[in-house]
Amino acid sequence: MPNRHVDAVVLGGGTMGSAVAWELGKRGRSAIVFEQFQHVHTLGAHGGDTRVFRHAYAESPDYVPLVRRADALWVALEEESGQRILERCGGLELSAPGYVHTRAARLSADEHGIPYEWLTPDEGRARWPQIAIPDDWDVLYSPVAGFLRTEPALRSMMAGATSRGVELRQHEPVTTWGADDACAWVETPSGRFTADRLYISAGPWVARALAQLGLPLHVRRKTLWWLGVEDPGAFAPDRFPVFISDAGQGENYGFPVIDEFGLKTADHSGGDHCDPDTVDRETTHAEAERLIRAIRELFPLVNGDVRRSAVCMYAMTPDSHFIMDRHPDHQNVIIGGGFSGHGFKFAPAVGEFLVELGENPDARPIPILAIDRLMAPA
Ligand SMILES: Cc1cc2nc3c(=O)[nH]c(=O)nc-3n(C[C@H](O)[C@H](O)[C@H](O)COP(=O)(O)OP(=O)(O)OC[C@H]3O[C@@H](n4cnc5c(N)ncnc54)[C@H](O)[C@@H]3O)c2cc1C
């Protein structure tokens, strides 16, 4: 098969690959996205229906400009697609004494003028009687937070790309890639494709795609749970926010009830190291017990009924900050990876940022997301 040359190829058509594709489409670029599975699946980092969206960013205030840009782009995507993607039900951050998440979120909100309310536990319990907030916990409520619906988000971004001429090739893994000063190329079972630029957005498979760099990345197996609640109406999005609870039981987070499966919740901390191709996709009774025990302390109306569970993967960097940068050896290869379990909310802003890095030689990476921090000294 003869070579085909396009402006850009995208290795991985998951969350960030869809976002890159949307941005390339909006810029009128010719591009091909290669996805090893079908577009939108449960085998990588985007399964499980919903993702928390929040602006007061405990992980670092440096993410706030990116999430603000993402907010505007999610709204634009809803307008373009006619799909409902972002539900602004509000967000609650809770921390036990000695745990810093909520105070760090407040610092970043103060630095960037993000609206929030700092509540006493009494005020919190009065507003959400279904949450048993202990008397000595920190409580921050953010009215602009909420959650994203993953499937309409990814489908809308990819539709925004393909309707502008970007090609999506599903079930077509990239088996090898390379680059020189003139161009980048990928090979797949159906041939070789060259491009001015290659975007690598391989999610949990990113360490494999970048094996020659030997980056200190690893993948964590994460479980998701949907639990039955007494009085589901009390957990509807108009009465119940997304939450993050930082305490001895872990960093548990969850969502309002939006379907018959009940309250979706998970633990952001921990998780076994795994290989994305051989990860155990079955959840266990013992894992369910552990999570239910922790979550019931805050939500006594959660009953022991596990209605659904799933396994997903985090692509981790050592400092849990992303990689959004050019490849150190190839300026025409741009990397979006290591999203460490908190990347989804930023996706359209990540896509925009990566394409700008690819096309504008003056564009610079955000310092905490630069790849050189992870490179072993020469
Ligand atoms: C359980 C869980 C909960 C999370 N909760 C939140 C949250 O509440 N808020 C938030 O903001 N973020 C959250 N995240 C993180 C967020 O979902 C991820 O950061 C984001 O989805 C990562 O996107 P990605 O494009 O890197 O990976 P993916 O979406 O997995 O996409 C990578 C794609 O690359 C493809 N691929 C890989 N190698 C190849 C190849 N060689 N050829 C072709 N295709 C290839 C894969 O098949 C996959 O489709 C959560 C993640 C998990 C797992």
The ligand as an ORCA input file, in Angstrom:
! r2SCAN-3c Opt
* xyz 0 1
  C     -11.691      5.227     37.431
  C     -11.276      6.557     36.886
  C     -11.866      7.705     37.378
  C     -11.482      8.962     36.916
  N     -12.105     10.079     37.395
  C     -11.789     11.288     36.896
  C     -12.516     12.425     37.299
  O     -13.448     12.332     38.105
  N     -12.199     13.633     36.749
  C     -11.194     13.751     35.828
  O     -10.948     14.867     35.373
  N     -10.498     12.682     35.407
  C     -10.778     11.465     35.922
  N     -10.120     10.346     35.498
  C      -8.993     10.497     34.570
  C      -9.395     10.614     33.130
  O     -10.468      9.779     32.813
  C      -8.142     10.306     32.312
  O      -7.104     11.186     32.719
  C      -8.367     10.472     30.829
  O      -9.463      9.697     30.404
  C      -7.089     10.036     30.102
  O      -7.290     10.155     28.708
  P      -6.272      9.484     27.713
  O      -6.656      9.947     26.364
  O      -4.891      9.678     28.196
  O      -6.566      7.902     27.857
  P      -7.746      7.050     27.143
  O      -9.032      7.776     27.220
  O      -7.693      5.666     27.705
  O      -7.294      7.013     25.633
  C      -6.115      6.379     25.191
  C      -6.484      5.656     23.902
  O      -5.322      5.282     23.209
  C      -5.598      4.036     22.563
  N      -4.311      3.421     22.215
  C      -3.293      3.129     23.036
  N      -2.246      2.623     22.338
  C      -2.633      2.598     21.038
  C      -1.992      2.185     19.830
  N      -0.738      1.687     19.807
  N      -2.676      2.300     18.674
  C      -3.930      2.811     18.634
  N      -4.600      3.191     19.772
  C      -3.946      3.101     20.932
  C      -6.386      3.286     23.625
  O      -7.107      2.196     23.114
  C      -7.283      4.377     24.167
  O      -8.504      4.463     23.490
  C     -10.477      9.064     35.934
  C      -9.888      7.901     35.405
  C     -10.293      6.658     35.860
  C      -9.657      5.427     35.305
*
